[in-house]
Amino acid sequence: MNRTELIVATAVILFVAFALGWFAYWLLHRFTRVTGGDMSEIDRLAQELHEAEELRDQALAWMEHREAELTNQLSQTEAELRAAMDGLRSARAEVERLREALEARG
């Protein structure tokens, strides 16, 4: 094999490799190409996802607000209960003191 044949064989091999690479690239993009209908579907799904995330964020904010309200209400109710129990304890002590005073008189 002389020098000219070697150059031609190398050129043919490089051209065939280039052609195979280009064909593989074309096939790949032919089968993975996104059509206009698919893009509109993807856009619609993205918009629905965005709206769902906003609704979720609103629901979480409402839940946190409601939880804070209920916690505050529970704290107030517990404070009122403690005050009522203290008042009842004082009233019982007063009744017992008055009962002892009545028994001492009579």
Order of alpha helices (4+ residues) and beta strands (2+ residues): alpha-alpha
